[in-house]
Amino acid sequence: MSGIDVSRESHPSEPLRRTQFAEERTLLAWWRTGIATAGVALAVGGILPKLSDVARDRAIALGAGYGVLALCFIVGGSLRDSLSRKALEPGSFSRFPAWTVTLITVYISVLIAFTVFALF
């Protein structure tokens, strides 16, 4: 078997299929963002101190901050995918908590500010 469960509904409705495919694309976007952020972590923590006068300790701390953000995107995206799939079963909707959006926005803003501060 292909591993896909079609026992409950052999012909899902077209809107449901589109929603499920959109959910898959959203998960992939979370993962892509996490991988890109991991690249930033490596660049800031490993390459930046070699190419500039930024203190090595400061660059490593910033790189670690971006590394944590990358993990948040990977793990958070997977958790979000799980909640969204559960919500699709009964036809409900899984809202993204406002506190999470605020927390991620503040965290990213602080990282960017510290990065700009470290460069200048």
PyMOL commands that place a pseudoatom at each C-alpha (Angstrom):
pseudoatom trace, name=CA, resn=MET, resi=1, chain=A, elem=C, hetatm=0, pos=[0.000, 0.000, 0.000]
pseudoatom trace, name=CA, resn=SER, resi=2, chain=A, elem=C, hetatm=0, pos=[1.019, 3.579, -0.448]
pseudoatom trace, name=CA, resn=GLY, resi=3, chain=A, elem=C, hetatm=0, pos=[0.460, 4.466, 3.209]
pseudoatom trace, name=CA, resn=ILE, resi=4, chain=A, elem=C, hetatm=0, pos=[-2.459, 6.786, 2.470]
pseudoatom trace, name=CA, resn=ASP, resi=5, chain=A, elem=C, hetatm=0, pos=[-5.645, 6.091, 4.412]
pseudoatom trace, name=CA, resn=VAL, resi=6, chain=A, elem=C, hetatm=0, pos=[-8.601, 6.197, 2.042]
pseudoatom trace, name=CA, resn=SER, resi=7, chain=A, elem=C, hetatm=0, pos=[-10.863, 3.919, 4.060]
pseudoatom trace, name=CA, resn=ARG, resi=8, chain=A, elem=C, hetatm=0, pos=[-13.114, 6.635, 5.483]
pseudoatom trace, name=CA, resn=GLU, resi=9, chain=A, elem=C, hetatm=0, pos=[-13.764, 8.576, 2.336]
pseudoatom trace, name=CA, resn=SER, resi=10, chain=A, elem=C, hetatm=0, pos=[-12.715, 7.305, -1.054]
pseudoatom trace, name=CA, resn=HIS, resi=11, chain=A, elem=C, hetatm=0, pos=[-13.696, 10.527, -2.868]
pseudoatom trace, name=CA, resn=PRO, resi=12, chain=A, elem=C, hetatm=0, pos=[-13.177, 13.614, -0.708]
pseudoatom trace, name=CA, resn=SER, resi=13, chain=A, elem=C, hetatm=0, pos=[-14.887, 16.783, -1.832]
pseudoatom trace, name=CA, resn=GLU, resi=14, chain=A, elem=C, hetatm=0, pos=[-12.871, 19.139, -4.009]
pseudoatom trace, name=CA, resn=PRO, resi=15, chain=A, elem=C, hetatm=0, pos=[-12.771, 21.972, -1.425]
pseudoatom trace, name=CA, resn=LEU, resi=16, chain=A, elem=C, hetatm=0, pos=[-11.516, 19.519, 1.211]
pseudoatom trace, name=CA, resn=ARG, resi=17, chain=A, elem=C, hetatm=0, pos=[-8.815, 18.238, -1.148]
pseudoatom trace, name=CA, resn=ARG, resi=18, chain=A, elem=C, hetatm=0, pos=[-7.681, 21.798, -1.907]
pseudoatom trace, name=CA, resn=THR, resi=19, chain=A, elem=C, hetatm=0, pos=[-7.607, 22.599, 1.804]
pseudoatom trace, name=CA, resn=GLN, resi=20, chain=A, elem=C, hetatm=0, pos=[-5.539, 19.508, 2.558]
pseudoatom trace, name=CA, resn=PHE, resi=21, chain=A, elem=C, hetatm=0, pos=[-3.066, 20.340, -0.216]
pseudoatom trace, name=CA, resn=ALA, resi=22, chain=A, elem=C, hetatm=0, pos=[-2.844, 23.926, 1.058]
pseudoatom trace, name=CA, resn=GLU, resi=23, chain=A, elem=C, hetatm=0, pos=[-2.096, 22.553, 4.514]
pseudoatom trace, name=CA, resn=GLU, resi=24, chain=A, elem=C, hetatm=0, pos=[0.749, 20.477, 3.075]
pseudoatom trace, name=CA, resn=ARG, resi=25, chain=A, elem=C, hetatm=0, pos=[2.174, 23.519, 1.265]
pseudoatom trace, name=CA, resn=THR, resi=26, chain=A, elem=C, hetatm=0, pos=[1.981, 25.511, 4.485]
pseudoatom trace, name=CA, resn=LEU, resi=27, chain=A, elem=C, hetatm=0, pos=[3.962, 22.871, 6.357]
pseudoatom trace, name=CA, resn=LEU, resi=28, chain=A, elem=C, hetatm=0, pos=[6.594, 22.883, 3.633]
pseudoatom trace, name=CA, resn=ALA, resi=29, chain=A, elem=C, hetatm=0, pos=[6.794, 26.688, 3.885]
pseudoatom trace, name=CA, resn=TRP, resi=30, chain=A, elem=C, hetatm=0, pos=[7.413, 26.434, 7.644]
pseudoatom trace, name=CA, resn=TRP, resi=31, chain=A, elem=C, hetatm=0, pos=[10.183, 23.906, 6.996]
pseudoatom trace, name=CA, resn=ARG, resi=32, chain=A, elem=C, hetatm=0, pos=[11.755, 26.002, 4.210]
pseudoatom trace, name=CA, resn=THR, resi=33, chain=A, elem=C, hetatm=0, pos=[11.763, 29.014, 6.498]
pseudoatom trace, name=CA, resn=GLY, resi=34, chain=A, elem=C, hetatm=0, pos=[13.403, 26.945, 9.237]
pseudoatom trace, name=CA, resn=ILE, resi=35, chain=A, elem=C, hetatm=0, pos=[16.097, 25.680, 6.874]
pseudoatom trace, name=CA, resn=ALA, resi=36, chain=A, elem=C, hetatm=0, pos=[16.765, 29.209, 5.578]
pseudoatom trace, name=CA, resn=THR, resi=37, chain=A, elem=C, hetatm=0, pos=[16.990, 30.513, 9.141]
pseudoatom trace, name=CA, resn=ALA, resi=38, chain=A, elem=C, hetatm=0, pos=[19.437, 27.726, 9.988]
pseudoatom trace, name=CA, resn=GLY, resi=39, chain=A, elem=C, hetatm=0, pos=[21.557, 28.978, 7.096]
pseudoatom trace, name=CA, resn=VAL, resi=40, chain=A, elem=C, hetatm=0, pos=[21.451, 32.475, 8.591]
pseudoatom trace, name=CA, resn=ALA, resi=41, chain=A, elem=C, hetatm=0, pos=[22.497, 30.996, 11.947]
pseudoatom trace, name=CA, resn=LEU, resi=42, chain=A, elem=C, hetatm=0, pos=[25.521, 29.364, 10.340]
pseudoatom trace, name=CA, resn=ALA, resi=43, chain=A, elem=C, hetatm=0, pos=[26.425, 32.514, 8.435]
pseudoatom trace, name=CA, resn=VAL, resi=44, chain=A, elem=C, hetatm=0, pos=[26.096, 34.836, 11.429]
pseudoatom trace, name=CA, resn=GLY, resi=45, chain=A, elem=C, hetatm=0, pos=[27.733, 32.493, 13.927]
pseudoatom trace, name=CA, resn=GLY, resi=46, chain=A, elem=C, hetatm=0, pos=[30.434, 30.975, 11.756]
pseudoatom trace, name=CA, resn=ILE, resi=47, chain=A, elem=C, hetatm=0, pos=[31.235, 33.132, 8.762]
pseudoatom trace, name=CA, resn=LEU, resi=48, chain=A, elem=C, hetatm=0, pos=[30.539, 36.667, 10.018]
pseudoatom trace, name=CA, resn=PRO, resi=49, chain=A, elem=C, hetatm=0, pos=[33.356, 36.747, 12.611]
pseudoatom trace, name=CA, resn=LYS, resi=50, chain=A, elem=C, hetatm=0, pos=[35.855, 35.636, 9.953]
pseudoatom trace, name=CA, resn=LEU, resi=51, chain=A, elem=C, hetatm=0, pos=[34.799, 38.310, 7.458]
pseudoatom trace, name=CA, resn=SER, resi=52, chain=A, elem=C, hetatm=0, pos=[34.356, 41.278, 9.787]
pseudoatom trace, name=CA, resn=ASP, resi=53, chain=A, elem=C, hetatm=0, pos=[35.492, 42.811, 13.039]
pseudoatom trace, name=CA, resn=VAL, resi=54, chain=A, elem=C, hetatm=0, pos=[32.488, 41.459, 14.957]
pseudoatom trace, name=CA, resn=ALA, resi=55, chain=A, elem=C, hetatm=0, pos=[33.529, 39.784, 18.205]
pseudoatom trace, name=CA, resn=ARG, resi=56, chain=A, elem=C, hetatm=0, pos=[33.420, 35.998, 17.912]
pseudoatom trace, name=CA, resn=ASP, resi=57, chain=A, elem=C, hetatm=0, pos=[31.419, 35.558, 21.138]
pseudoatom trace, name=CA, resn=ARG, resi=58, chain=A, elem=C, hetatm=0, pos=[28.817, 38.079, 20.002]
pseudoatom trace, name=CA, resn=ALA, resi=59, chain=A, elem=C, hetatm=0, pos=[28.485, 36.419, 16.587]
pseudoatom trace, name=CA, resn=ILE, resi=60, chain=A, elem=C, hetatm=0, pos=[28.148, 32.961, 18.127]
pseudoatom trace, name=CA, resn=ALA, resi=61, chain=A, elem=C, hetatm=0, pos=[25.446, 34.223, 20.504]
pseudoatom trace, name=CA, resn=LEU, resi=62, chain=A, elem=C, hetatm=0, pos=[23.539, 35.765, 17.605]
pseudoatom trace, name=CA, resn=GLY, resi=63, chain=A, elem=C, hetatm=0, pos=[24.002, 32.610, 15.527]
pseudoatom trace, name=CA, resn=ALA, resi=64, chain=A, elem=C, hetatm=0, pos=[22.617, 30.558, 18.412]
pseudoatom trace, name=CA, resn=GLY, resi=65, chain=A, elem=C, hetatm=0, pos=[19.634, 32.906, 18.585]
pseudoatom trace, name=CA, resn=TYR, resi=66, chain=A, elem=C, hetatm=0, pos=[18.908, 32.328, 14.910]
pseudoatom trace, name=CA, resn=GLY, resi=67, chain=A, elem=C, hetatm=0, pos=[19.414, 28.593, 15.471]
pseudoatom trace, name=CA, resn=VAL, resi=68, chain=A, elem=C, hetatm=0, pos=[16.715, 28.620, 18.153]
pseudoatom trace, name=CA, resn=LEU, resi=69, chain=A, elem=C, hetatm=0, pos=[14.451, 30.515, 15.772]
pseudoatom trace, name=CA, resn=ALA, resi=70, chain=A, elem=C, hetatm=0, pos=[15.103, 27.890, 13.070]
pseudoatom trace, name=CA, resn=LEU, resi=71, chain=A, elem=C, hetatm=0, pos=[14.082, 25.132, 15.493]
pseudoatom trace, name=CA, resn=CYS, resi=72, chain=A, elem=C, hetatm=0, pos=[10.941, 27.080, 16.386]
pseudoatom trace, name=CA, resn=PHE, resi=73, chain=A, elem=C, hetatm=0, pos=[9.982, 27.203, 12.701]
pseudoatom trace, name=CA, resn=ILE, resi=74, chain=A, elem=C, hetatm=0, pos=[10.634, 23.488, 12.156]
pseudoatom trace, name=CA, resn=VAL, resi=75, chain=A, elem=C, hetatm=0, pos=[8.988, 22.227, 15.348]
pseudoatom trace, name=CA, resn=GLY, resi=76, chain=A, elem=C, hetatm=0, pos=[6.304, 24.924, 15.408]
pseudoatom trace, name=CA, resn=GLY, resi=77, chain=A, elem=C, hetatm=0, pos=[5.362, 24.218, 11.814]
pseudoatom trace, name=CA, resn=SER, resi=78, chain=A, elem=C, hetatm=0, pos=[5.047, 20.520, 12.543]
pseudoatom trace, name=CA, resn=LEU, resi=79, chain=A, elem=C, hetatm=0, pos=[2.891, 21.175, 15.614]
pseudoatom trace, name=CA, resn=ARG, resi=80, chain=A, elem=C, hetatm=0, pos=[0.758, 23.624, 13.660]
pseudoatom trace, name=CA, resn=ASP, resi=81, chain=A, elem=C, hetatm=0, pos=[0.318, 21.023, 10.922]
pseudoatom trace, name=CA, resn=SER, resi=82, chain=A, elem=C, hetatm=0, pos=[-0.840, 18.469, 13.472]
pseudoatom trace, name=CA, resn=LEU, resi=83, chain=A, elem=C, hetatm=0, pos=[-3.399, 20.853, 14.991]
pseudoatom trace, name=CA, resn=SER, resi=84, chain=A, elem=C, hetatm=0, pos=[-4.674, 21.907, 11.580]
pseudoatom trace, name=CA, resn=ARG, resi=85, chain=A, elem=C, hetatm=0, pos=[-5.108, 18.306, 10.436]
pseudoatom trace, name=CA, resn=LYS, resi=86, chain=A, elem=C, hetatm=0, pos=[-7.091, 17.506, 13.582]
pseudoatom trace, name=CA, resn=ALA, resi=87, chain=A, elem=C, hetatm=0, pos=[-9.266, 20.564, 13.015]
pseudoatom trace, name=CA, resn=LEU, resi=88, chain=A, elem=C, hetatm=0, pos=[-9.944, 19.531, 9.413]
pseudoatom trace, name=CA, resn=GLU, resi=89, chain=A, elem=C, hetatm=0, pos=[-11.397, 16.204, 10.520]
pseudoatom trace, name=CA, resn=PRO, resi=90, chain=A, elem=C, hetatm=0, pos=[-14.624, 17.543, 12.062]
pseudoatom trace, name=CA, resn=GLY, resi=91, chain=A, elem=C, hetatm=0, pos=[-14.697, 20.517, 9.699]
pseudoatom trace, name=CA, resn=SER, resi=92, chain=A, elem=C, hetatm=0, pos=[-13.632, 23.075, 12.299]
pseudoatom trace, name=CA, resn=PHE, resi=93, chain=A, elem=C, hetatm=0, pos=[-10.775, 25.566, 12.161]
pseudoatom trace, name=CA, resn=SER, resi=94, chain=A, elem=C, hetatm=0, pos=[-7.569, 25.800, 14.166]
pseudoatom trace, name=CA, resn=ARG, resi=95, chain=A, elem=C, hetatm=0, pos=[-6.702, 29.419, 14.880]
pseudoatom trace, name=CA, resn=PHE, resi=96, chain=A, elem=C, hetatm=0, pos=[-3.092, 30.472, 15.225]
pseudoatom trace, name=CA, resn=PRO, resi=97, chain=A, elem=C, hetatm=0, pos=[-2.841, 31.936, 18.747]
pseudoatom trace, name=CA, resn=ALA, resi=98, chain=A, elem=C, hetatm=0, pos=[-2.227, 35.698, 18.825]
pseudoatom trace, name=CA, resn=TRP, resi=99, chain=A, elem=C, hetatm=0, pos=[0.305, 35.320, 21.645]
pseudoatom trace, name=CA, resn=THR, resi=100, chain=A, elem=C, hetatm=0, pos=[2.420, 33.068, 19.421]
pseudoatom trace, name=CA, resn=VAL, resi=101, chain=A, elem=C, hetatm=0, pos=[2.441, 35.590, 16.591]
pseudoatom trace, name=CA, resn=THR, resi=102, chain=A, elem=C, hetatm=0, pos=[3.382, 38.362, 19.047]
pseudoatom trace, name=CA, resn=LEU, resi=103, chain=A, elem=C, hetatm=0, pos=[6.137, 36.282, 20.654]
pseudoatom trace, name=CA, resn=ILE, resi=104, chain=A, elem=C, hetatm=0, pos=[7.690, 35.289, 17.317]
pseudoatom trace, name=CA, resn=THR, resi=105, chain=A, elem=C, hetatm=0, pos=[7.448, 38.882, 16.044]
pseudoatom trace, name=CA, resn=VAL, resi=106, chain=A, elem=C, hetatm=0, pos=[9.200, 40.260, 19.129]
pseudoatom trace, name=CA, resn=TYR, resi=107, chain=A, elem=C, hetatm=0, pos=[11.860, 37.526, 19.029]
pseudoatom trace, name=CA, resn=ILE, resi=108, chain=A, elem=C, hetatm=0, pos=[12.655, 38.114, 15.342]
pseudoatom trace, name=CA, resn=SER, resi=109, chain=A, elem=C, hetatm=0, pos=[12.707, 41.891, 15.877]
pseudoatom trace, name=CA, resn=VAL, resi=110, chain=A, elem=C, hetatm=0, pos=[15.164, 41.573, 18.773]
pseudoatom trace, name=CA, resn=LEU, resi=111, chain=A, elem=C, hetatm=0, pos=[17.429, 39.259, 16.760]
pseudoatom trace, name=CA, resn=ILE, resi=112, chain=A, elem=C, hetatm=0, pos=[17.461, 41.638, 13.824]
pseudoatom trace, name=CA, resn=ALA, resi=113, chain=A, elem=C, hetatm=0, pos=[18.184, 44.609, 16.075]
pseudoatom trace, name=CA, resn=PHE, resi=114, chain=A, elem=C, hetatm=0, pos=[21.056, 42.780, 17.780]
pseudoatom trace, name=CA, resn=THR, resi=115, chain=A, elem=C, hetatm=0, pos=[22.439, 41.708, 14.407]
pseudoatom trace, name=CA, resn=VAL, resi=116, chain=A, elem=C, hetatm=0, pos=[22.385, 45.246, 13.067]
pseudoatom trace, name=CA, resn=PHE, resi=117, chain=A, elem=C, hetatm=0, pos=[23.921, 46.488, 16.335]
pseudoatom trace, name=CA, resn=ALA, resi=118, chain=A, elem=C, hetatm=0, pos=[26.693, 43.861, 16.096]
pseudoatom trace, name=CA, resn=LEU, resi=119, chain=A, elem=C, hetatm=0, pos=[27.534, 44.885, 12.533]
pseudoatom trace, name=CA, resn=PHE, resi=120, chain=A, elem=C, hetatm=0, pos=[27.769, 48.612, 13.246]
for i in range(1, 120): cmd.bond("trace and resi %d" % i, "trace and resi %d" % (i + 1))
show_as sticks, trace
zoom trace
